[in-house]
């Protein structure tokens, strides 16, 4: 928004006109004193969260950050680990047969799952110097395996998409907690005051991510730290440009009046963070009118770069644009970019696994690999943590004959850059790909590790809510030191 307009606005009268009114205002004033103290303490909870030398011992910054930014590539719907990164020859041997009794059954939204084994039709190969296994569905990602740390032993608590996506974003299967991007915004802020600290992208702008905007919301924290959604297409940021009929002076005058009215309204409602967030969003929007159009203008990229991301191909154009936008945003100081691939649970494959995953892989493989290659050649991968994965994986048993059900007991994610050890394959699932059994990493462990790469101790990144010290990992989780370079 425009800088403060010094021209005055006629204030409403605050002088009491009766003894009753005087007593009412005096009582309200005394009652606000403890409230003011509580609010000041709450507001100060994040004040120490500044990465500066000599920070107090209780600040979350315990070491130098390896990553400045995070790009979370969220494959919404649940990609099948046993068809992408975790080959299981036993599935083909037991095709059509019930899962052996020696394997603990998986619990799904429909209860215990005992359907026959569904074989994998994928062709597998070992790639790079690390020899990591990748299926033929991801030939471009296979070229980048020496930059990846593939985690085969992730697990979560969500059994369906809404609570699974919610937990992968907020740490809890129930709504009401801040998203990981909001914690990063709260703790680190942004390196560019003219762009949001936390941005959300979707490859299907008109589709709704399971659970909706709560996945990038702030829960009990100030609304200021919520994610800013940017869509693809010709106008990534809706309503950013003012109409041609409104000149600069007129717009400044209108925004100045609006800000003064909002500030006056806020004076008596300091505990309502939504209004303060709205004011700051207007201010940010005004600054973004100068900065954001350049940041999201892909016409400034070379034809070679556009081709690298697959922007020149209708199959990969949507995901390619968003991956390229993500790179342009982090190189301009945006801290956290959440990029949904398959928004609207497009990776969900209860039937027709071949057709479903085939489409999703074709649309995302080249753009994701292009992002990794582009970050690396620009020297940005070392300071950008890239995370790939969904809310859960899929079962080895069949559903509806040719699909797979949800499996939160053992699935695969990968990380790259930003302090992560490259060329690593970590963890193991059982021989059916059903349960994580070695180096198991829960969602809280993943979040703790991501924050560690950013320089923060997840146990010391605290926001006090109703007197309770709240942490991003819900007082759980451990940093996985094996993942760190």
Steps between C-alpha positions, in 0.01 A plus 500: 500500500606861464711661773298659774307805384568775756175681423273473806166334522245646736506274808189381671446657840648307794386739776244342738171685506360346820615349830380156386704524180804618696474203739455258210810625319707509818406143586581390148835672527595320821387170354716552193823533701550125561379431147756742362773324696393159369480625142841666521651176625329306222617747239850478641505123474641525151711806568800290597463293186759702312814327378759744636832442674466489876134396493371391843533138599123443476481624141436234234820576307755248617719471193570665168224426247587292196183598314348842452180379333282191462313378193256226604380305195179347633369209292143521625304177510772255599764380249575128501845444651511139374455618142743794512794468743464182705500185282353184652558183289281304742191677364543340160564161655179521705287671234132423553559320830403618849771676693683246720392480862855590603435857385303715737188624316475868418217707648315713246183714519308179418664301782762226473595435140542140378448528122725305261846629413518735199827454309701795376534533122795734528847447361766589753854622464786621718616850416791732561808431705279435801321215322159611628199307374246697295223364280445576134217736594760762606779503241587868551508479879727195460760732345515694829527219755852595604355824635218328690465343841223243447316413821319166470379478860258788551180447695205710614170478688249621241287232338316721252595797286361780716675401823806368316561823310425694818763309697766526232445877503430573867624198696148413615222299337251751640469855376583800713880498510737720301645358180873436472531793259336726759749387764784582260347842429457565872851390588701628204291763328592587143815631336286709263248733663328547164402133468324259738711271718270203426351432156265223385479378139259250342529332162119479480395848622127422494537177699491503878778338699355251748413704807525831317682815616548374854803314361680831461323677787641627828268331750543681831788718379449849352338482158790701362701178456251311281599391150430723202349298218626576151338333200652421164389653173522850365408660835668298777403754767135597468402868523861611540492754219262796550253581221634728231232756590646551850811717506781473752401811699139388527601152612737639764227724637249215521746262663612770742143563613435126530809453713409782739149363542636150564755628749236692692281190511796290615591731789219354713545142372869418537427134566343451156802401292294453184452875456867574558583226248258656252666841542844350450375302200384825337839652569673193357269500199595859424870417517442186293359711216857602429685179590264208429426557129871465427532197728221307328577612144623184327547691175832612645630141485689359204347246263754246626386547862132475407575175316698368797188528717267373228310829468503451122304171526125495581546184710753661734418870455296551820744328736794644307374856547458449873843343544654789311300747709627326813859550389439867419337555840770339714777683317317823595485414870173311548557259790246224439330394177236227523438361152207261461531255213169328432290744703168336576655159587594424139759242616226298670477167319239266647459370148691523172838550664672481161296778346489719810867488595606498137334839448630648824856388432500627143378841613742541792819301434667739256404821687627362833828388345524834318464681832782298658728549202428872475553561872829311484643680200410838653667414830167508682461132591750526786280761669158367393350191662276311255254249648293254292217280624130461574282450805557122490578215258304205358441141604650193328151346499256577223186706517227475237724259312755743359555768766664542839358636826653750745803395703633731772706222663796513263563729203772690318601866492820666392698814582774682314729798552507726805724290725367156398745218428482429124488154345352340812229236526377484859266258675317187398150361480412132535518271196145590397554875533232513765669625820811706569732281707840672500596865569133588525426870455169641616359827365628675815851371429479634145386842624773508765762421235370766261513763776848384597621561144363854533704549817218458754460263793142377481486467880587869546285650227212590728176692474306546822131438456270536799797460731619180333835485315410367156764353271487407130552129568237477777769422760610194302744413223877476466741633242623219275874553515560228240339726238737791563813567299 
